[in-house]
Amino acid sequence: MSGLYRKLRANGLIIRLLLIPVFVAVCHLYSWMWLRVLTTITLVKLSEALGIPMYRVGLDLAQVAGVTVQFVVSCTMIDAFCGAIPLLWRATISWPQNLARLALVFAGVFVLNIVRLELGFIVMTKGVPWWLAHECVAGVAYFCLYAFIVQQRGWAGEQSSPLMA
């Protein structure tokens, strides 16, 4: 059994990479309605504060620039967060420490997502097509998350970041 354990440790990154689609698939089994509603409310309030005419027309529906937008699971970036968990988890710290770190990352991803969506809506109200406004800002946001994951190096034996040691 110790030989199997050594092989698993040696291939830790491969195992983590294989877990990513599993975590994302499990994430999509849930509706995450509370997060979709929170995203909708936050964006409507922020848009109002910035002078962007956005109106909530349903639990997870908003209207902006004549377009009705429904916030689905992927609009919350929860799937990206869940996919990041295997790469962010540190075997060298306790479960409570890992959960505290992940809670901070979740909050950061939520803020990143609100910024990405709001920037897309601002640009859209200036006449840029939604698909372009959305995809360009989304690409930058997902790259930021990727860069953070790489910087954290949760799969490495040593701790390479001060984020809650």
C-alpha positions in Angstrom: 0.0 0.0 0.0 2.9 2.4 0.7 4.0 2.0 -3.0 0.6 3.1 -4.1 0.7 6.0 -1.7 4.1 7.2 -3.1 2.7 7.0 -6.6 -0.3 9.0 -5.7 1.9 11.7 -4.0 4.2 11.8 -7.0 1.2 12.3 -9.3 -0.6 14.7 -7.0 -0.9 17.4 -9.7 -2.3 14.9 -12.2 -4.9 13.8 -9.6 -5.8 17.4 -8.9 -6.2 18.1 -12.6 -8.5 15.1 -13.0 -10.6 16.3 -10.0 -11.3 19.7 -11.7 -14.1 18.4 -14.1 -15.6 16.4 -11.2 -15.9 19.4 -9.0 -17.3 21.5 -11.8 -19.8 18.8 -12.7 -21.0 18.4 -9.1 -21.3 22.2 -8.9 -23.7 22.2 -11.9 -25.9 19.7 -10.1 -27.1 22.6 -7.9 -29.1 25.6 -9.0 -27.2 28.0 -6.6 -30.3 30.2 -6.6 -29.2 32.1 -3.5 -26.0 33.1 -5.3 -27.8 34.0 -8.5 -30.2 36.2 -6.5 -27.4 37.8 -4.6 -25.5 38.5 -7.9 -28.7 40.0 -9.4 -29.4 42.2 -6.4 -25.7 43.3 -6.1 -25.5 44.2 -9.8 -28.8 46.2 -9.7 -27.7 48.2 -6.7 -24.2 48.8 -8.1 -25.6 49.8 -11.5 -28.1 52.2 -9.7 -25.2 53.8 -7.8 -23.2 54.2 -11.0 -26.1 55.7 -12.9 -26.6 52.7 -15.2 -30.3 52.0 -15.7 -30.7 48.4 -14.6 -33.9 46.9 -13.2 -34.6 43.7 -11.4 -37.5 41.9 -13.2 -37.3 38.5 -11.4 -35.4 36.6 -8.8 -32.4 36.2 -11.1 -33.5 38.4 -14.0 -32.5 42.0 -14.7 -33.1 44.4 -17.6 -30.4 46.7 -18.9 -30.3 48.6 -22.2 -33.5 46.9 -23.3 -32.0 43.4 -22.8 -33.3 41.0 -20.2 -30.5 39.0 -18.7 -30.9 35.9 -16.6 -28.1 35.0 -14.2 -27.5 31.3 -14.5 -24.9 29.2 -12.5 -22.1 30.2 -14.9 -22.9 33.9 -14.4 -21.8 33.6 -10.8 -18.4 32.1 -11.5 -19.2 29.4 -8.8 -18.2 26.7 -11.3 -14.8 28.4 -11.8 -14.4 28.6 -8.0 -15.4 24.9 -7.5 -13.0 23.9 -10.3 -10.2 25.8 -8.5 -10.7 23.9 -5.2 -8.5 20.9 -6.1 -5.7 23.2 -7.1 -6.0 25.6 -4.1 -6.3 22.9 -1.5 -3.1 22.5 0.6 -2.3 19.1 2.0 0.2 20.7 4.4 -2.5 22.6 6.4 -5.6 21.5 8.3 -9.1 21.3 7.0 -10.3 24.4 9.0 -7.4 26.4 7.6 -8.2 25.2 4.0 -11.9 26.0 4.5 -11.0 29.5 5.8 -8.7 30.1 2.8 -11.4 28.9 0.4 -14.0 31.2 2.0 -11.6 34.1 1.3 -11.1 33.0 -2.2 -14.9 32.6 -2.7 -15.4 36.2 -1.5 -12.7 37.3 -3.9 -14.2 35.4 -6.8 -17.6 37.0 -6.0 -16.2 40.5 -6.1 -14.2 39.7 -9.3 -17.4 38.4 -10.9 -19.4 41.5 -9.9 -16.7 43.7 -11.4 -16.6 41.7 -14.6 -20.3 41.7 -15.1 -20.7 45.4 -14.2 -17.9 46.4 -16.6 -19.7 44.4 -19.3 -23.0 46.1 -18.6 -21.3 49.6 -18.6 -19.7 48.9 -22.0 -22.9 47.5 -23.3 -24.9 50.6 -22.4 -22.3 52.5 -24.5 -23.3 50.6 -27.6 -20.9 47.6 -27.6 -22.7 44.3 -28.4 -23.3 42.2 -25.3 -21.5 39.2 -26.6 -18.3 41.3 -27.1 -18.7 43.3 -23.9 -19.3 40.1 -21.9 -16.6 37.8 -23.5 -13.7 40.3 -23.4 -14.2 41.2 -19.7 -14.9 37.5 -18.9 -11.6 36.5 -20.5 -9.7 39.0 -18.3 -11.5 37.9 -15.2 -10.9 34.2 -15.8 -7.2 34.9 -16.5 -7.0 36.8 -13.2 -8.4 33.7 -11.4 -5.9 31.5 -13.3 -3.0 33.7 -12.3 -4.1 33.6 -8.7 -4.3 29.8 -8.7 -0.8 29.5 -10.2 0.6 32.0 -7.7 -0.9 30.0 -4.8 0.6 26.7 -6.0 -1.6 24.7 -3.7 -0.3 21.5 -5.2 3.3 22.3 -4.3 4.7 21.0 -1.0 5.9 24.3 0.3 3.7 27.3 0.9 4.4 29.9 -1.7 1.9 32.6 -0.6 1.0 34.4 2.5 -2.8 33.9 2.0 -3.5 32.5 5.4 -0.3 30.4 5.4 
